[in-house]
Amino acid sequence: MPAKISAQSAEVPERSPLPAGRNLLFLREEELRLAQDLLFFGYRDFTAGADEILVELGMGRAHHRVLHFVGRRPGITVGDLLGILAITKQSLGRVLQPMVEDGYVTQTPGRSDRRQRLLTLTEKGAALERRLFERQRETIMRAYREAGPVAVEGFRRVMRGLMGEQATAAFELLEGPAAEPGTSR
């Protein structure tokens, strides 16, 4: 005997995906402004916990970015870090030099090009980076759990779509296979 189909499921027609360009209500100005608001408030709250830790140490978000990217890519060159952060050498120097002096980051010359400076976190720097990550990890994990895997993939697609060419290249550098420290890609 066949299983009974509920009246509710029998009434719902199977949906086919809409062709590109259809149902673009999410592109209205009010929806785009909502997206802008969500990005602003999401970023504000995502960074709040880490900001508290950084303030205690007399640091800010620029220090956090250095810790994050040097931690993600040990042996990164100053040039590659400048490309990722999209800042001037002078701006990086104002942040990096105190971090070296305070024992968070080490600088060593490149193996094949001694003019290169390779950056690595010290134990102290790695511990701080880990502490900052742990604070933010909880926020991301909670949001990912609540949203589910399909929404997480959609979020990643939207974030990649927001990146311009320079950010995409920097992201690929970061996510790609690690080069031998002190060598060019």
N, C-alpha and C positions, 0 to 999 in steps of 0.2 A: 504494500500500500504506500503510495507516495506521501511524502511529508507535506503537512499543511503549510501553505504560504500565508503569512499574515496579510490582512487587508492593507496594512500600511506599506509593507514592502512591495506589494503588487501594484500599488498606485504610483510608485516612484519610478519614472522611466530612467533607463540607463543613459547617463550623460556621455556625450563624446566631447573630446577636448575642443575648445573654441579656436577657430582659426586666428592667426596673428592679427592684431589690430581690432579685434572684437572685444566688447565689454571692458573698455578702458576707463571706467569710472575712477579707478585708482590714480589716474593721471590728471584729475581735476586739481585746480590750485589748492582747494581746501585739503585734499588728501596729501598733496606734496608738502604743504605747510605742517600737517600732522606728522608726516615722516621727519621733517626737520626738527619739530619739537621732540619727537621720540628719540632722535639721535642725540640732541642736546641733553635731555634729562637722563637718558640711559648712560651717556658718557660721564655726566656729572656724578651720578651715583656709583658707576663702575670705578671711578678713580678716587672716590671719597675715602675709602678705607686705606688705600695706599698713601694718599696725601697726608693722612694723620700720622702715619709712621714717618714719612719723609720730613714733615715739619718738625717732629721731635729731634731729627738729626740735622736740622738746618739745611735741608735739601728741598728740591722741587721736582716737578714733572720732567724737566730736562735731564736731571740726574737719573730718574727712573728709566727714561728711554735709553740712556747709555747703558745702564745696568741690564736692561732687558735684552738689547740687541747684542751686546758683548757676551752676555750669558748664553744667548741662542747660537752665537757663532764665535766660539773661542778662537783667538788668533786672527780676528777680523782686522783688516787694515784700517788706518785712520781714513783713508780715501773712500773705502767702501762704506764705512760708518757715516761719513759726510753725505754720501749719496743716499743712503737710507733715510737719514734724518732731514735731508734737504735744508741744511743750514750752512753758514759760512765756517771756515776754519777758525776764525776769531771767536765766534759764538761757541763752537765746540771746545775750544781751548779754555774759555772761562769756566766751563763745567768740568771738563776732563782733568785739567791740571790739579785742582783741589782733590779730586777723587783719587788721583795717583798719589798725591802727597799724604792723603789720609788713609792710604792702604786699601782702597777698594778695587783698584785696577792697576795692572802692571803694563808697562810698555817695553817691548823688546824689538830690536832691529830685525828686518826680514832676512830670511836665509839667502835668497838669491839676489835681493836688492836691499842692501844695508840702509838705504835711505827710507825705506818703508818702516812704519811703526806698527807693530802688531799688538793688539789689545787683548788682554785676558783678565777675567775676574780673579782676584785673590780669594782665599778662603773667606775672609771678611766680606768681600763683595758678593761672593756666591751665596753666603748666608743671608745677606740683606735682600738680594734678588729673590731668593727662595721665600723669604718672609713676605715680600710684596706680592709675589705670585700666589702664595697660599691665601692671602686676603682677597685677591681678585678671583681666584679659582672658585671659591664658594659662590660668588655672585653669578659667574658664568654657568656653573653646574646647575644651580637652582633654575636659572632661566632656560637652559637647555632641557632639563627634565620636564619643566612645565610646558614647553613648546612641542617637544617630540622631534624625532629624527627628520621628518619631512620639512618641518619649519626650520630646523637648524640648517639643513642643506639650502633652503630658500634664503635664509639669512646670509649664508656664505656667498651665494650667488649675487645677492644685492650688494654686499660689501665689496666683492670683486668688481661689480659694475660701477661702483662709486670711484674706484681707483683710476687715475689717469695713467698715461704711459710710464711716467717716471716711477710712480708708486708700484705699478705692476712689475716693472723691472727690478725694483728693490725687493719686492715680495718674493719674486722668483729667485733672486740671489739668496735670500734668507732661507727659503724653503728647499732650494736645490741641494744637490750633494755638496758636502763641504770640500773645499779645495784644500790642498796642503798649505798650512800656514806659511805666509811669506811668498806664495806664488800667485801668479795672475790666473784668472779663469780663461 
